[in-house]
Amino acid sequence: MTDKRFTGSFVGVKPLQQGRLLRYLQTILPALSSQKIRGDNSLSALKFLFSTQGRVTRLPFILFVVGLNLILTGSYFLIQTYFPKEDMMRYGLALSIPAFVTFITLWPAFAVTVKRLHDVNWSAFPALGLFIPIVVGIAGTSFISFQNFDTDQFVAAHQKVSWVTSISSYYVYALLLVLSLVKGTKGQNRYGSDPLSKGGGAEAAF
């Protein structure tokens, strides 16, 4: 039976591949089945990832945004702690992997965070803090790359950038914690209808 929630198409992707992609998105985002955007259409995976309209409950927010941040933070920690820094090129390449993942998932993480803020009837403004560690990290790394540092100077400068980035990350962690704990507004609010208004699913308690 055709899932009517997914009626769009992707340019350059064959119908069979479209179906596989959509089934994959539904698999990794299982809590989306009863979510709504403004109470009009079922919240598809693509809208969940890219739209800032509507509301989402705590469970999909925790599964995607909090889970993603835990994975990326753990990756950075392991690389910075255990990866040998004698070879600056390989060390920089290792750091570029989680950095690239952070870059391509930044908007989806922002969009989902905005919808979680909407669920508690808050504006999107606090979600802008998600960009602070990214801006600090890119600016600091770019500055270091243009300097003629030896290995010790490179490591010392990189540690300073990491320290500043870590401090700015505390705001992000605090925001994620608050949004993981605070319940959404019951019923309609200024951002749309209650995603749980029609109930059901394991996420009903969230």
C-alpha positions as CSV (number, residue, x, y, z in Angstrom):
1,M,0.0,0.0,0.0
2,T,1.4,3.4,-1.0
3,D,2.4,5.7,1.8
4,K,0.6,8.9,0.9
5,R,2.8,11.0,3.2
6,F,5.5,10.9,0.5
7,T,4.1,12.1,-2.8
8,G,7.0,14.2,-4.0
9,S,9.9,13.2,-6.2
10,F,13.6,13.7,-6.3
11,V,15.1,15.0,-9.5
12,G,17.5,12.5,-11.0
13,V,16.5,9.6,-8.7
14,K,14.7,6.6,-10.1
15,P,11.3,5.7,-8.5
16,L,12.7,2.5,-7.0
17,Q,15.6,4.4,-5.5
18,Q,13.2,7.0,-4.2
19,G,11.2,4.3,-2.4
20,R,14.3,2.9,-0.8
21,L,15.5,6.4,0.3
22,L,12.1,7.2,1.9
23,R,11.9,3.8,3.6
24,Y,15.4,4.4,5.0
25,L,14.5,7.8,6.3
26,Q,11.4,6.4,7.9
27,T,13.5,3.7,9.5
28,I,16.0,6.0,11.1
29,L,13.3,8.4,12.2
30,P,10.7,6.0,13.7
31,A,9.1,8.6,16.0
32,L,7.8,10.7,13.1
33,S,4.7,8.7,12.4
34,S,2.3,10.8,14.4
35,Q,4.1,14.2,14.2
36,K,2.2,17.1,12.5
37,I,3.2,20.4,10.9
38,R,0.7,23.0,11.8
39,G,-1.9,20.2,12.0
40,D,-2.2,20.0,8.2
41,N,0.0,17.3,6.8
42,S,1.8,14.4,8.3
43,L,5.4,15.3,9.1
44,S,7.6,13.6,6.5
45,A,11.2,12.9,7.1
46,L,12.3,15.6,4.7
47,K,10.1,18.2,6.4
48,F,11.4,17.0,9.8
49,L,15.0,17.6,8.7
50,F,14.7,20.8,6.7
51,S,11.6,22.8,7.7
52,T,11.5,25.2,10.6
53,Q,7.7,25.3,10.6
54,G,5.6,23.5,13.2
55,R,6.4,21.5,16.3
56,V,8.1,18.3,17.3
57,T,8.1,16.5,20.7
58,R,11.0,15.5,22.9
59,L,11.6,11.9,21.6
60,P,12.4,12.7,17.9
61,F,14.5,15.7,19.1
62,I,16.5,13.5,21.5
63,L,16.9,10.7,18.9
64,F,18.2,13.1,16.2
65,V,19.7,16.3,17.7
66,V,21.0,15.1,21.0
67,G,22.1,11.7,19.6
68,L,24.0,13.4,16.8
69,N,25.7,15.8,19.2
70,L,26.8,13.0,21.4
71,I,28.4,11.1,18.5
72,L,30.2,14.2,17.1
73,T,31.4,15.3,20.6
74,G,32.7,11.8,21.3
75,S,34.5,11.7,17.9
76,Y,36.2,15.0,18.5
77,F,37.3,13.9,22.0
78,L,38.7,10.6,20.8
79,I,40.7,12.2,17.9
80,Q,42.0,15.1,20.0
81,T,43.0,12.7,22.9
82,Y,44.4,9.6,21.2
83,F,45.3,10.6,17.6
84,P,49.1,11.2,17.2
85,K,49.7,14.9,16.5
86,E,53.2,14.5,15.1
87,D,51.8,14.2,11.6
88,M,49.8,17.5,11.4
89,M,48.4,16.6,8.0
90,R,46.9,13.3,9.1
91,Y,45.7,14.9,12.4
92,G,44.0,17.7,10.5
93,L,42.4,15.1,8.1
94,A,41.1,13.1,11.0
95,L,39.5,16.2,12.5
96,S,38.0,17.2,9.2
97,I,35.8,14.1,9.1
98,P,33.5,15.0,12.1
99,A,33.8,18.6,11.0
100,F,32.3,17.7,7.6
101,V,29.5,15.7,9.3
102,T,28.9,18.7,11.5
103,F,28.7,21.0,8.5
104,I,26.2,18.9,6.5
105,T,24.0,18.2,9.5
106,L,24.0,21.8,10.9
107,W,20.8,22.9,9.2
108,P,18.8,19.8,10.0
109,A,19.9,20.1,13.6
110,F,18.9,23.7,13.6
111,A,15.6,23.1,12.0
112,V,14.6,20.3,14.5
113,T,15.8,22.4,17.4
114,V,13.6,25.3,16.2
115,K,10.6,23.0,16.0
116,R,11.3,21.7,19.5
117,L,11.4,25.4,20.7
118,H,8.1,25.9,19.0
119,D,6.6,23.0,20.9
120,V,7.3,24.7,24.2
121,N,6.0,28.0,22.7
122,W,9.4,29.7,22.5
123,S,10.8,31.6,19.5
124,A,13.6,30.3,17.3
125,F,16.2,32.8,18.7
126,P,17.9,30.4,21.3
127,A,18.6,28.0,18.4
128,L,21.0,30.5,16.8
129,G,23.5,29.5,19.6
130,L,24.0,26.2,17.7
131,F,26.1,28.2,15.2
132,I,28.5,29.7,17.8
133,P,30.9,26.8,18.3
134,I,31.0,26.3,14.5
135,V,31.8,29.9,13.8
136,V,34.5,30.0,16.5
137,G,36.0,26.7,15.3
138,I,36.1,27.7,11.6
139,A,37.5,31.2,12.4
140,G,40.2,29.8,14.8
141,T,41.2,26.9,12.5
142,S,41.4,29.3,9.5
143,F,43.7,31.7,11.4
144,I,46.0,28.8,12.5
145,S,46.2,27.5,8.9
146,F,47.6,30.8,7.7
147,Q,50.4,30.9,10.3
148,N,53.8,29.5,9.9
149,F,53.7,27.4,13.0
150,D,56.0,24.5,14.0
151,T,54.5,21.4,15.5
152,D,54.5,22.7,19.1
153,Q,53.1,26.0,18.2
154,F,50.4,24.4,16.0
155,V,49.3,22.1,18.9
156,A,49.3,25.0,21.4
157,A,47.2,27.2,19.1
158,H,44.8,24.4,18.3
159,Q,44.3,23.7,22.0
160,K,43.4,27.3,22.6
161,V,40.8,27.2,19.8
162,S,39.5,24.0,21.2
163,W,39.2,25.5,24.6
164,V,37.2,28.5,23.4
165,T,35.0,26.2,21.3
166,S,34.4,24.0,24.3
167,I,33.3,27.0,26.4
168,S,30.8,28.1,23.7
169,S,29.6,24.5,23.4
170,Y,28.4,24.6,27.0
171,Y,25.5,26.9,25.9
172,V,24.5,24.3,23.3
173,Y,24.6,21.5,25.8
174,A,22.5,23.5,28.3
175,L,19.9,24.2,25.5
176,L,19.8,20.6,24.5
177,L,19.3,19.5,28.1
178,V,16.5,22.0,28.7
179,L,14.7,21.0,25.4
180,S,15.0,17.3,26.3
181,L,13.3,17.8,29.7
182,V,10.7,20.5,29.2
183,K,7.3,19.2,28.0
184,G,5.6,20.8,25.0
185,T,2.6,23.1,25.2
186,K,-0.7,21.1,25.5
187,G,-3.0,21.9,22.6
188,Q,-2.7,24.7,20.1
189,N,0.0,27.4,20.5
190,R,1.2,30.2,18.3
191,Y,3.3,27.8,16.2
192,G,0.8,25.2,15.4
193,S,-1.3,22.3,16.8
194,D,-0.1,19.8,19.4
195,P,1.9,17.0,17.7
196,L,0.3,14.6,20.2
197,S,-3.2,15.9,19.8
198,K,-4.2,12.7,18.1
199,G,-2.1,10.6,20.4
200,G,-0.6,7.2,19.9
201,G,2.9,5.7,19.7
202,A,5.7,5.3,22.1
203,E,6.4,9.0,22.0
204,A,3.0,9.9,23.5
205,A,4.6,10.3,26.9
206,F,7.0,12.9,25.4
